Amino acid sequence: MANFLYTTRTINSKDFVYMALYHTHRPQDFGSVVGQEHIVKTLSNQILAGTVAHAYLFFGPRGIGKTTTARLLAKSMNCTERKKDSAEPCNACASCLEIGRGSALDVIEIDAASHTGVDNVRENIIDNAQFRPTKSAYKVFIIDEVHMLSTSAFNALLKTLEEPPQHVLFILATTELHKLPDTIVSRCQRFTFSKIPSDALKAHLAHIASSLGVTCEESVLNHIVQKSEGCARDAISLLEQVMATGEKHITAASAAFLLPPSAAEEVVALTTAIVHGETHTALQTIQHLYDQGFQFLQFTDDCIAFLRTLLIAQVTPQYIDTLALEAATKKSITELSSSLTQKKLIALIEAFFDARAQLRQTPMPQLPLEILAVAQTQTDPMSASPVSTPLPPGAALPTQKAIPATPPPATDTVQMEENTPLPASEEPKKQSLAKKVKA
Ligand SMILES: [Zn+2]
C-alpha cells in the first residue's frame, strides 16, 4: 500500500523548494493549530467523550490546516499513551512517531487529484478498509481534494461510508464542497475551516521566525500576511523565502526583493487628495507613480481594494482592527471612511472600475487615473456638502461662463430639472446646459 504523504499538492517547483519550513512547523498537537479554534474544540470534545464519527468532511480554502487537523485526529485516535483527560496525542509513542514521519501503515493519505480512477479507490480504500488495522486502533483514510474523484469512485466510496467498518475513520478534505455528491456530504460530519485571521497568522509567523533566532520588522510580517490572504502555507513559504537571505533581522528593505514596497502610501495619498478635492495633489501623485514605474493596473486594483476597505469600515468600524496594516494606514481609513458618504464612496469605486477598464486600451497608462482625478475633484468635492444645491424657484441658471471646465455629473442635471421649476423664459438655457453636459 503506497502512502502518498507529501505528494498531495499541486504546487510549482519554486513553492516546493520553500515548503520545508511549513512541514517542520506543522502543528504536532491541537493546541498549536492556528485560527481554527471552533473545530479543534469540537474535535477535542468528541475525542474525550468517545463520540468521534466514522466520517468527517473538512471543507475550506487551501493551506489553512485541513490536512494538518486530519493528521492530528489520526494521531490522537491511535496514540497509545494519550492521557484520559486530554485529547492531545503524546507525540512520543511508536504510533505518534510513525504518523509524524508519515510512515504509519494504518494512516493512508490519498490525493484524489492524482488518483481519480475507480480502481484506485477500490484498491486503496474500499478493499483496504475491510482489513483490520495492522497495529493501531483505527485505520484512518485521509482523502485530499476529494471532489476530484470520479462518479464511479464516489459510488464505490459511498457504499463504504454507508456501512463503515468499526475500525475505520474517513477524513475527506476539499476546497470545493459544491462538487461533492450530496449523498457523500450527508454521510459525513462537516467542518468548515476559515481563513486564518490576520493577527493569529502574524503571531504565528513571528513565533516561527523567533524559534529560528530571526526577528522581522512589523511591516514585513504585515506584508506577508496581506499577500498570503489568510493561507498559512503561503505565508510560511513567503517567510521562508524572506529568511533565505540569512539575515537575523529582516527589514522591509532586505525583504524588498520578494515583497516590493507596496504602493499603500500612494493609494492613501491619491484617495485622500480625491476625497478632499485636491486636484493638483492627485495629479502629482499620479505623475510620481508614472515616474517610479508603478504598474497602473495593479495600482488601480490596490485603490479599489482600499476603497472596499473604507466601505466595509463605514458599515463595521471594528473591521479595521482585524486588518494587517500599518497604524498610519488604519488611521487614514478611519478618517476617510467617516468623511465620505456611502453613496459617494460607491460612486468613487465605480469610477475606479471605469478607469480600470480604460487602462487596457489607452496608450498612456496614467491618463485614465488623471481623468478620474480631475473629474472627481473638480465637479464635487467628496467631503464637502454637494455642490448642486437646488436653485430657489425662479433663480437664474449659471451663465455659460460660470459652467465649470469639467461638466457636473449627469445626475446633478437631473436633480436640477426635477427640483427646480423654471420660468418658461429659462427653458432654452436649460436645454443648452443639458446639451453641454452630454457633450
Ligand atoms: Zn502517542
Boltz pocket constraint, residues with backbone or C-beta under 6 A from the ligand:
constraints:
  - pocket:
      binder: B
      contacts: [[A, 75], [A, 78], [A, 79], [A, 80], [A, 81], [A, 82], [A, 89], [A, 90], [A, 91], [A, 92], [A, 93], [A, 94], [A, 95], [A, 96], [A, 97]]
      max_distance: 6.0
